[in-house]
């Protein structure tokens, strides 16, 4: 098993931010987001790159610990 605590935490961050992104998309398409359009759009704009970056960092950390 190559999962380290660091890569596990990064995967957790990636999953939570992906869930936030999907939730923001649903909120924005519903017409009346609970947090308002601007706040929901900001959360969406932050969560998408965070998802990708955290996932790539987790993969890189796991790959570095394979040896």
C-alpha positions in Angstrom: 0.0 0.0 0.0 1.4 3.3 -1.0 -1.0 5.6 0.7 0.8 7.9 3.2 -0.9 10.2 5.6 0.0 13.1 3.4 -1.5 11.6 0.3 -4.6 10.5 2.2 -5.1 14.0 3.4 -4.7 15.4 -0.1 -7.2 12.9 -1.4 -9.6 13.9 1.3 -9.2 17.6 0.3 -9.7 16.7 -3.3 -12.9 14.8 -2.6 -14.4 17.4 -0.4 -13.6 20.2 -2.9 -15.1 18.1 -5.7 -18.3 17.7 -3.7 -18.3 21.4 -3.1 -17.9 22.1 -6.8 -20.8 19.8 -7.7 -23.0 21.4 -5.0 -22.2 24.9 -6.3 -23.1 23.9 -9.9 -26.5 22.6 -8.6 -27.0 25.7 -6.5 -26.2 28.1 -9.4 -28.5 26.2 -11.8 -31.4 26.2 -9.3 -31.8 29.9 -9.7 -31.6 31.0 -6.0 -28.4 29.8 -4.3 -28.6 29.8 -0.5 -25.3 31.8 -0.2 -26.0 34.1 -3.1 -24.7 34.0 -6.6 -21.4 35.8 -6.0 -20.4 33.7 -3.0 -21.4 30.4 -4.7 -19.5 31.4 -7.8 -16.4 32.2 -5.7 -16.6 28.8 -4.0 -16.9 27.1 -7.4 -14.0 29.0 -8.8 -11.8 28.0 -5.9 -12.9 24.4 -5.6 -12.3 23.3 -9.2 -8.5 24.1 -9.2 -8.2 22.9 -5.6 -9.7 19.6 -6.6 -7.2 19.1 -9.5 -4.2 20.4 -7.6 -4.8 18.3 -4.5 -5.4 15.1 -6.6 -2.2 15.6 -8.6 -0.3 16.3 -5.4 -1.7 13.1 -3.8 -0.7 11.0 -6.8 2.8 12.6 -6.9 3.2 11.9 -3.2 2.1 8.3 -3.6 4.3 7.8 -6.6 7.3 9.2 -4.7 6.8 6.7 -1.8 6.6 3.7 -4.1 10.3 3.1 -3.8 
